[in-house]
Amino acid sequence: MQPIQSVKGMNDILPEEIALWRFAEEKAREIFQRFGYSEIRTPIVEKTELFTRGIGEATDIVEKEMYTFQDKKGRSLTLRPEATASIIRAYIQHQMHVKSHQKKFYLIGPMFRHERPQKGRYRQFHQINVEVFGIDEPMLDAEVMFLACLFLREIGLKEVSLEINSLGCPNCRISFREILQEYLLQYQESLCPDCNRRVYKNPLRCFDCKAPQCKEILSNAPLILDFICDSCNRHFQEVQNFLRELNVEFIINGRMVRGLDYYVKTAFEIVTEHLGAQNAVGGGGRYDGLMKDLGGPDLPGIGFALGMERIILLLKDSAKLQQDNNQMIYCVLLGDRARAEGFKLAQKLRSEGFIVDLSYEDRSAKSQMRTANKMGARMAIIIGDDELSQGVVQLRDMHRSSQWVVEIEELVPELRSILNES
Ligand code: HAM
């Protein structure tokens, strides 16, 4: 019978990678807490309308990439392609603006987009997501970007750069839309079929087109940054000033428009040259009208999301962290009595808080030691019937290749002192 494979673009995360995932997730939680964020978890499935309204009908995500299906009652549901709309939905639904003082949230979890899978791009992927509601001060924009950069630096990723842009407010957008449309329509015949549609529906989206002829045309297109109103411009200048004060390096990229329609004013991406085509480690920005559009109070918002798989690819490359069972003890059990007593001893050590594994099968000493080695165990306890009758075991320091005899009574304090040192 053919074995069943996972769904294309949806990957298992195997035990040898988990250390990296946990390292990144735990670091994120620790840093977000330092900045006053609280964790929120929302369902993976939402009503489709949340995303069509939230992300925008004319975006690639909504047009082509959502996993949408009907439930048994014929309601249209969607696997979340991003978390911002869901977090806002939860904030409104639980009336958190009146019932709670909490304004800063983070969410870590899987997202789903039906894109063509390739390195760094998957159909189920994971994001570390941050959102802040109710504050429109430029100071916060800078702090949010500082937070994203600090997190990446603290997990050891230094070769990333922050690109920023201002997408203006809806008013700036209306006049710019016409200017851009007019420019693009001059080249209508050369634009790809997708951009031909985008010109009318959402011309800003053309900036993200990968078709060479469109890229060429867009390279000379007018940039929204040159057309934003005074108030948006002031906001953007202040954001830059705060970034400088926080020593955050950045590049202004007037062509960066982001793939979701909700952004206004500040938009940013964190990119790297080490991921090939999928160069964005994360992205975010301000979305001041979104909460109102989703039926909530008119509160501004800003946030970002980082792609976990891309972070893990970079961490693996930078070989910053190797899985190391630095605290693991492996019990090598030789003989029938040793197997029975060693089994009990292993449970006792586990209840004392040690990380312990053992050979459940009756195998040779050599083969058990090989397993201990492969697992990267720090210590081996070698228990034989003869030693047991004398109330002792052999203790082996796998890192230092030294071995000595220890009385069973002394085992716990001895292990504790060795493992605490390392
Ligand atoms: P986004 O730019 O669509 O923004 O996604 C953020 C990050 O998620 C990307 O930079 C990338 O690292 C990762 N990512 C996106 N799609 C994939 C994929 N198919 N496979 C692997 N990784 C992927 C958002 O999702 C916004 N909700 C961010 C945000 C939060 N803006 C404001 N608040």
Boltz pocket constraint, residues with backbone or C-beta under 6 A from the ligand:
constraints:
  - pocket:
      binder: B
      contacts: [[A, 81], [A, 82], [A, 83], [A, 84], [A, 113], [A, 115], [A, 120], [A, 121], [A, 122], [A, 123], [A, 124], [A, 125], [A, 126], [A, 127], [A, 129], [A, 130], [A, 131], [A, 259], [A, 260], [A, 270], [A, 280], [A, 281], [A, 282], [A, 283], [A, 284], [A, 285], [A, 286], [A, 302], [A, 303], [A, 304], [A, 305], [A, 306], [A, 307], [A, 308], [A, 309], [A, 310]]
      max_distance: 6.0
